Amino acid sequence: MFGERQGSEIVVRAVEELENRASSEARFELDPVRTVEAARRRRREGLELLGAWHTHPMRSTALSSHDLAGASPGQLSIVVAADGALAAYEHTAHGGAARLELSTAGSARD
């Protein structure tokens, strides 16, 4: 997810779907090379890498221990559950995360 921080608001302007390179459907792992390529391309458009979205096809929108362990402070995660429910989180220090209010103002998908 790419966008910008505007004061206390985080605005997602573009989303790119990158391949899950984890060997299990129960895990999610971005290809670091493709992630850096996408971040460089979007930076030229004035956008910053905010974080990633992924699905929990067999779970709720709650972050898993794997989600928490693999994130850096300030990184965003949007989780989509099998029933279509969405939840947004901003990762904090020491493996925590704060749930964010999520609002949509149109399609951010590019």
C-alpha positions as a Markdown table, in Angstrom:
| # | Residue | x | y | z |
|---|---|---|---|---|
| 1 | Met | 0.0 | 0.0 | 0.0 |
| 2 | Phe | 1.3 | 3.4 | -1.0 |
| 3 | Gly | 0.2 | 6.8 | 0.0 |
| 4 | Glu | 1.0 | 9.6 | 2.4 |
| 5 | Arg | 0.6 | 10.7 | 6.0 |
| 6 | Gln | -1.4 | 13.9 | 6.4 |
| 7 | Gly | -1.3 | 14.9 | 10.0 |
| 8 | Ser | -3.1 | 12.3 | 12.0 |
| 9 | Glu | -4.5 | 10.7 | 8.8 |
| 10 | Ile | -3.0 | 8.1 | 6.6 |
| 11 | Val | -4.2 | 8.1 | 3.1 |
| 12 | Val | -3.7 | 5.1 | 0.8 |
| 13 | Arg | -3.4 | 6.3 | -2.8 |
| 14 | Ala | -2.3 | 3.1 | -4.5 |
| 15 | Val | -2.3 | -0.6 | -3.9 |
| 16 | Glu | -0.2 | -3.2 | -5.8 |
| 17 | Glu | -0.7 | -6.9 | -5.6 |
| 18 | Leu | 2.6 | -8.7 | -5.1 |
| 19 | Glu | 3.0 | -12.4 | -5.2 |
| 20 | Asn | 3.0 | -14.3 | -1.9 |
| 21 | Arg | 6.3 | -16.2 | -1.9 |
| 22 | Ala | 5.6 | -18.2 | 1.3 |
| 23 | Ser | 5.4 | -22.0 | 0.8 |
| 24 | Ser | 2.1 | -22.2 | 2.7 |
| 25 | Glu | -1.2 | -20.6 | 2.1 |
| 26 | Ala | -1.4 | -20.0 | 5.9 |
| 27 | Arg | 1.6 | -17.6 | 5.7 |
| 28 | Phe | 2.3 | -14.4 | 3.8 |
| 29 | Glu | 5.7 | -13.3 | 2.7 |
| 30 | Leu | 6.5 | -10.5 | 0.2 |
| 31 | Asp | 9.3 | -10.7 | -2.2 |
| 32 | Pro | 11.8 | -8.1 | -1.0 |
| 33 | Val | 13.1 | -7.3 | -4.4 |
| 34 | Arg | 9.7 | -6.7 | -5.9 |
| 35 | Thr | 8.7 | -4.7 | -2.9 |
| 36 | Val | 11.7 | -2.4 | -3.2 |
| 37 | Glu | 11.0 | -2.1 | -7.0 |
| 38 | Ala | 7.4 | -1.0 | -6.3 |
| 39 | Ala | 8.5 | 1.4 | -3.5 |
| 40 | Arg | 11.0 | 3.1 | -5.8 |
| 41 | Arg | 8.5 | 3.4 | -8.6 |
| 42 | Arg | 5.8 | 4.8 | -6.3 |
| 43 | Arg | 8.3 | 7.2 | -4.6 |
| 44 | Arg | 8.9 | 8.8 | -8.0 |
| 45 | Glu | 5.1 | 9.6 | -7.9 |
| 46 | Gly | 5.5 | 11.2 | -4.4 |
| 47 | Leu | 4.1 | 8.2 | -2.5 |
| 48 | Glu | 5.6 | 6.3 | 0.4 |
| 49 | Leu | 5.4 | 2.6 | 1.2 |
| 50 | Leu | 2.9 | 2.5 | 4.1 |
| 51 | Gly | 2.5 | -1.2 | 4.6 |
| 52 | Ala | 0.8 | -4.3 | 3.2 |
| 53 | Trp | -2.6 | -5.9 | 3.0 |
| 54 | His | -3.3 | -9.6 | 3.1 |
| 55 | Thr | -6.1 | -12.0 | 3.6 |
| 56 | His | -7.0 | -14.3 | 6.5 |
| 57 | Pro | -9.1 | -16.8 | 4.5 |
| 58 | Met | -9.7 | -19.1 | 7.5 |
| 59 | Arg | -9.5 | -16.5 | 10.3 |
| 60 | Ser | -10.8 | -13.2 | 11.6 |
| 61 | Thr | -9.2 | -9.8 | 10.9 |
| 62 | Ala | -7.2 | -10.0 | 14.1 |
| 63 | Leu | -3.4 | -9.9 | 13.6 |
| 64 | Ser | -1.7 | -13.2 | 14.1 |
| 65 | Ser | 1.6 | -13.6 | 16.0 |
| 66 | His | 3.3 | -14.0 | 12.6 |
| 67 | Asp | 1.8 | -10.7 | 11.4 |
| 68 | Leu | 3.0 | -9.0 | 14.6 |
| 69 | Ala | 6.5 | -10.5 | 14.5 |
| 70 | Gly | 7.1 | -9.6 | 10.9 |
| 71 | Ala | 6.2 | -5.9 | 11.0 |
| 72 | Ser | 8.2 | -2.7 | 11.8 |
| 73 | Pro | 6.9 | 0.1 | 14.0 |
| 74 | Gly | 4.8 | 2.6 | 11.9 |
| 75 | Gln | 4.0 | 0.0 | 9.2 |
| 76 | Leu | 0.4 | -0.5 | 8.3 |
| 77 | Ser | -1.4 | -3.8 | 7.9 |
| 78 | Ile | -4.9 | -4.2 | 6.4 |
| 79 | Val | -6.4 | -7.6 | 6.9 |
| 80 | Val | -9.3 | -9.0 | 4.9 |
| 81 | Ala | -11.2 | -11.9 | 6.4 |
| 82 | Ala | -13.1 | -14.5 | 4.4 |
| 83 | Asp | -16.4 | -12.8 | 5.0 |
| 84 | Gly | -15.1 | -9.6 | 3.5 |
| 85 | Ala | -14.5 | -7.8 | 6.9 |
| 86 | Leu | -11.6 | -5.4 | 6.9 |
| 87 | Ala | -9.4 | -4.2 | 9.8 |
| 88 | Ala | -6.5 | -1.7 | 9.7 |
| 89 | Tyr | -3.6 | -1.6 | 12.1 |
| 90 | Glu | -0.5 | 0.5 | 12.7 |
| 91 | His | 2.3 | -1.5 | 14.2 |
| 92 | Thr | 4.0 | -0.2 | 17.3 |
| 93 | Ala | 7.3 | -1.0 | 19.1 |
| 94 | His | 7.8 | -4.3 | 20.8 |
| 95 | Gly | 5.5 | -6.3 | 18.5 |
| 96 | Gly | 2.3 | -4.5 | 19.2 |
| 97 | Ala | -0.3 | -2.9 | 17.0 |
| 98 | Ala | -3.0 | -0.3 | 17.3 |
| 99 | Arg | -6.3 | -0.8 | 15.5 |
| 100 | Leu | -7.1 | 2.2 | 13.2 |
| 101 | Glu | -10.4 | 3.6 | 12.1 |
| 102 | Leu | -10.9 | 2.7 | 8.4 |
| 103 | Ser | -12.8 | 4.8 | 6.0 |
| 104 | Thr | -13.0 | 4.7 | 2.3 |
| 105 | Ala | -13.4 | 7.7 | 0.0 |
| 106 | Gly | -13.3 | 5.8 | -3.3 |
| 107 | Ser | -11.2 | 3.2 | -5.0 |
| 108 | Ala | -7.5 | 3.3 | -4.1 |
| 109 | Arg | -6.7 | 0.4 | -6.4 |
| 110 | Asp | -4.4 | 1.1 | -9.3 |
